[in-house]
Amino acid sequence: MLIQFTVENHRSIKNSAVISFAASKDKSFEEYLLHPDEKKTLLPVLAIYGANAAGKSNVLHAVSYTHLRAHE
């Protein structure tokens, strides 16, 4: 289960960028959140959006690259 992913110095991403599935303290949609244990509350989905050429595809490439390297 992916909870947090950090990438830096990959393609156009120079500084550290963090993707986190950790939920905020807001309880508005509590019934949709995941609770893998008593300490964690996670989002079931995540959206990456931004301007054209902002690096969205490079973030996905970094996640994919890391996944492939882990299974070598």
TORNU-607607 format. One record per atom (N, C-alpha, C): atom name; x, y, z; residue in three letters. Coordinates in steps of 0.05 Angstrom, whole numbers, plus 5000, padded with zeros to 4 digits. Layout:
+----+------+-------+------+-----+
:  a : east : north :   up :   r :
+----+------+-------+------+-----+
: CA :    X :     Y :    Z : ala :
...
+----+------+-------+------+-----+
# end
This chain:
+----+------+-------+------+-----+
:  a : east : north :   up :   r :
+----+------+-------+------+-----+
:  N : 5017 :  4977 : 5000 : met :
: CA : 5000 :  5000 : 5000 : met :
:  C : 5018 :  5025 : 5000 : met :
:  N : 5013 :  5042 : 4982 : leu :
: CA : 5028 :  5067 : 4980 : leu :
:  C : 5016 :  5088 : 4998 : leu :
:  N : 5031 :  5098 : 5017 : ile :
: CA : 5022 :  5118 : 5036 : ile :
:  C : 5034 :  5145 : 5030 : ile :
:  N : 5059 :  5146 : 5023 : gln :
: CA : 5073 :  5170 : 5016 : gln :
:  C : 5095 :  5164 : 4996 : gln :
:  N : 5099 :  5183 : 4977 : phe :
: CA : 5121 :  5180 : 4957 : phe :
:  C : 5135 :  5206 : 4955 : phe :
:  N : 5162 :  5206 : 4956 : thr :
: CA : 5178 :  5230 : 4953 : thr :
:  C : 5197 :  5226 : 4929 : thr :
:  N : 5199 :  5247 : 4913 : val :
: CA : 5217 :  5246 : 4890 : val :
:  C : 5232 :  5273 : 4888 : val :
:  N : 5257 :  5271 : 4879 : glu :
: CA : 5272 :  5295 : 4873 : glu :
:  C : 5294 :  5288 : 4852 : glu :
:  N : 5302 :  5307 : 4837 : asn :
: CA : 5323 :  5304 : 4817 : asn :
:  C : 5316 :  5282 : 4797 : asn :
:  N : 5291 :  5282 : 4788 : his :
: CA : 5282 :  5262 : 4768 : his :
:  C : 5269 :  5278 : 4745 : his :
:  N : 5281 :  5275 : 4721 : arg :
: CA : 5271 :  5290 : 4698 : arg :
:  C : 5269 :  5320 : 4704 : arg :
:  N : 5245 :  5331 : 4702 : ser :
: CA : 5242 :  5360 : 4707 : ser :
:  C : 5238 :  5367 : 4736 : ser :
:  N : 5236 :  5347 : 4754 : ile :
: CA : 5232 :  5352 : 4782 : ile :
:  C : 5260 :  5355 : 4795 : ile :
:  N : 5267 :  5379 : 4803 : lys :
: CA : 5293 :  5384 : 4816 : lys :
:  C : 5290 :  5383 : 4846 : lys :
:  N : 5272 :  5398 : 4857 : asn :
: CA : 5268 :  5399 : 4887 : asn :
:  C : 5250 :  5376 : 4895 : asn :
:  N : 5251 :  5371 : 4921 : ser :
: CA : 5235 :  5349 : 4932 : ser :
:  C : 5205 :  5354 : 4928 : ser :
:  N : 5191 :  5334 : 4919 : ala :
: CA : 5161 :  5335 : 4916 : ala :
:  C : 5150 :  5310 : 4931 : ala :
:  N : 5129 :  5315 : 4947 : val :
: CA : 5118 :  5293 : 4963 : val :
:  C : 5088 :  5289 : 4955 : val :
:  N : 5081 :  5264 : 4951 : ile :
: CA : 5053 :  5256 : 4947 : ile :
:  C : 5045 :  5240 : 4972 : ile :
:  N : 5024 :  5248 : 4985 : ser :
: CA : 5016 :  5235 : 5010 : ser :
:  C : 4986 :  5227 : 5008 : ser :
:  N : 4980 :  5203 : 5016 : phe :
: CA : 4952 :  5194 : 5017 : phe :
:  C : 4941 :  5198 : 5045 : phe :
:  N : 4955 :  5211 : 5063 : ala :
: CA : 4945 :  5216 : 5090 : ala :
:  C : 4922 :  5235 : 5088 : ala :
:  N : 4901 :  5229 : 5103 : ala :
: CA : 4877 :  5246 : 5103 : ala :
:  C : 4881 :  5269 : 5123 : ala :
:  N : 4867 :  5291 : 5118 : ser :
: CA : 4867 :  5313 : 5136 : ser :
:  C : 4849 :  5307 : 5160 : ser :
:  N : 4847 :  5325 : 5178 : lys :
: CA : 4830 :  5322 : 5202 : lys :
:  C : 4800 :  5326 : 5196 : lys :
:  N : 4794 :  5336 : 5172 : asp :
: CA : 4766 :  5341 : 5164 : asp :
:  C : 4750 :  5315 : 5164 : asp :
:  N : 4727 :  5314 : 5177 : lys :
: CA : 4711 :  5290 : 5179 : lys :
:  C : 4687 :  5290 : 5160 : lys :
:  N : 4686 :  5308 : 5141 : ser :
: CA : 4663 :  5310 : 5123 : ser :
:  C : 4657 :  5285 : 5108 : ser :
:  N : 4677 :  5270 : 5098 : phe :
: CA : 4673 :  5246 : 5083 : phe :
:  C : 4685 :  5222 : 5096 : phe :
:  N : 4683 :  5221 : 5122 : glu :
: CA : 4695 :  5200 : 5138 : glu :
:  C : 4689 :  5172 : 5128 : glu :
:  N : 4665 :  5167 : 5118 : glu :
: CA : 4657 :  5141 : 5109 : glu :
:  C : 4672 :  5131 : 5085 : glu :
:  N : 4686 :  5149 : 5070 : tyr :
: CA : 4701 :  5141 : 5047 : tyr :
:  C : 4731 :  5137 : 5052 : tyr :
:  N : 4740 :  5144 : 5076 : leu :
: CA : 4768 :  5142 : 5082 : leu :
:  C : 4776 :  5113 : 5089 : leu :
:  N : 4801 :  5107 : 5086 : leu :
: CA : 4812 :  5080 : 5092 : leu :
:  C : 4825 :  5081 : 5120 : leu :
:  N : 4822 :  5060 : 5135 : his :
: CA : 4834 :  5058 : 5162 : his :
:  C : 4849 :  5032 : 5164 : his :
:  N : 4874 :  5031 : 5153 : pro :
: CA : 4889 :  5006 : 5154 : pro :
:  C : 4897 :  4997 : 5182 : pro :
:  N : 4899 :  5016 : 5200 : asp :
: CA : 4904 :  5011 : 5228 : asp :
:  C : 4892 :  5034 : 5245 : asp :
:  N : 4895 :  5033 : 5271 : glu :
: CA : 4883 :  5053 : 5288 : glu :
:  C : 4896 :  5081 : 5286 : glu :
:  N : 4921 :  5082 : 5275 : lys :
: CA : 4936 :  5107 : 5274 : lys :
:  C : 4933 :  5121 : 5247 : lys :
:  N : 4929 :  5106 : 5226 : lys :
: CA : 4929 :  5118 : 5199 : lys :
:  C : 4900 :  5122 : 5188 : lys :
:  N : 4896 :  5144 : 5175 : thr :
: CA : 4872 :  5149 : 5160 : thr :
:  C : 4881 :  5159 : 5133 : thr :
:  N : 4873 :  5144 : 5112 : leu :
: CA : 4883 :  5149 : 5085 : leu :
:  C : 4861 :  5155 : 5065 : leu :
:  N : 4869 :  5169 : 5044 : leu :
: CA : 4851 :  5175 : 5022 : leu :
:  C : 4850 :  5151 : 5003 : leu :
:  N : 4827 :  5144 : 4992 : pro :
: CA : 4825 :  5122 : 4974 : pro :
:  C : 4834 :  5129 : 4945 : pro :
:  N : 4835 :  5154 : 4938 : val :
: CA : 4843 :  5163 : 4912 : val :
:  C : 4859 :  5189 : 4915 : val :
:  N : 4873 :  5196 : 4894 : leu :
: CA : 4890 :  5220 : 4893 : leu :
:  C : 4889 :  5231 : 4865 : leu :
:  N : 4888 :  5258 : 4862 : ala :
: CA : 4889 :  5270 : 4836 : ala :
:  C : 4914 :  5288 : 4834 : ala :
:  N : 4926 :  5286 : 4811 : ile :
: CA : 4949 :  5304 : 4805 : ile :
:  C : 4941 :  5322 : 4783 : ile :
:  N : 4940 :  5348 : 4788 : tyr :
: CA : 4932 :  5367 : 4767 : tyr :
:  C : 4950 :  5391 : 4767 : tyr :
:  N : 4950 :  5404 : 4744 : gly :
: CA : 4967 :  5428 : 4742 : gly :
:  C : 4969 :  5437 : 4713 : gly :
:  N : 4984 :  5457 : 4708 : ala :
: CA : 4987 :  5469 : 4681 : ala :
:  C : 5001 :  5449 : 4663 : ala :
:  N : 4998 :  5454 : 4637 : asn :
: CA : 5013 :  5438 : 4618 : asn :
:  C : 5043 :  5442 : 4623 : asn :
:  N : 5058 :  5421 : 4619 : ala :
: CA : 5087 :  5421 : 4623 : ala :
:  C : 5096 :  5427 : 4651 : ala :
:  N : 5079 :  5421 : 4671 : ala :
: CA : 5085 :  5427 : 4699 : ala :
:  C : 5099 :  5403 : 4713 : ala :
:  N : 5100 :  5380 : 4700 : gly :
: CA : 5114 :  5357 : 4711 : gly :
:  C : 5096 :  5335 : 4721 : gly :
:  N : 5071 :  5336 : 4715 : lys :
: CA : 5052 :  5315 : 4724 : lys :
:  C : 5061 :  5287 : 4714 : lys :
:  N : 5066 :  5285 : 4689 : ser :
: CA : 5075 :  5259 : 4677 : ser :
:  C : 5101 :  5250 : 4689 : ser :
:  N : 5119 :  5268 : 4696 : asn :
: CA : 5145 :  5261 : 4708 : asn :
:  C : 5141 :  5250 : 4736 : asn :
:  N : 5121 :  5259 : 4750 : val :
: CA : 5115 :  5248 : 4777 : val :
:  C : 5106 :  5219 : 4773 : val :
:  N : 5088 :  5214 : 4755 : leu :
: CA : 5078 :  5187 : 4749 : leu :
:  C : 5101 :  5169 : 4739 : leu :
:  N : 5118 :  5180 : 4723 : his :
: CA : 5142 :  5165 : 4714 : his :
:  C : 5159 :  5156 : 4737 : his :
:  N : 5164 :  5174 : 4756 : ala :
: CA : 5180 :  5168 : 4779 : ala :
:  C : 5167 :  5145 : 4796 : ala :
:  N : 5141 :  5146 : 4800 : val :
: CA : 5127 :  5125 : 4815 : val :
:  C : 5130 :  5099 : 4800 : val :
:  N : 5126 :  5099 : 4774 : ser :
: CA : 5128 :  5075 : 4757 : ser :
:  C : 5156 :  5064 : 4757 : ser :
:  N : 5176 :  5082 : 4755 : tyr :
: CA : 5204 :  5074 : 4755 : tyr :
:  C : 5211 :  5061 : 4781 : tyr :
:  N : 5202 :  5072 : 4803 : thr :
: CA : 5208 :  5061 : 4829 : thr :
:  C : 5195 :  5034 : 4832 : thr :
:  N : 5171 :  5031 : 4823 : his :
: CA : 5157 :  5005 : 4824 : his :
:  C : 5172 :  4984 : 4808 : his :
:  N : 5181 :  4991 : 4784 : leu :
: CA : 5195 :  4972 : 4767 : leu :
:  C : 5222 :  4964 : 4780 : leu :
:  N : 5236 :  4983 : 4791 : arg :
: CA : 5262 :  4978 : 4804 : arg :
:  C : 5259 :  4959 : 4828 : arg :
:  N : 5237 :  4962 : 4842 : ala :
: CA : 5232 :  4946 : 4866 : ala :
:  C : 5227 :  4917 : 4859 : ala :
:  N : 5219 :  4912 : 4834 : his :
: CA : 5212 :  4884 : 4826 : his :
:  C : 5233 :  4872 : 4808 : his :
:  N : 5257 :  4883 : 4807 : glu :
: CA : 5279 :  4871 : 4791 : glu :
:  C : 5292 :  4848 : 4806 : glu :
+----+------+-------+------+-----+
# end
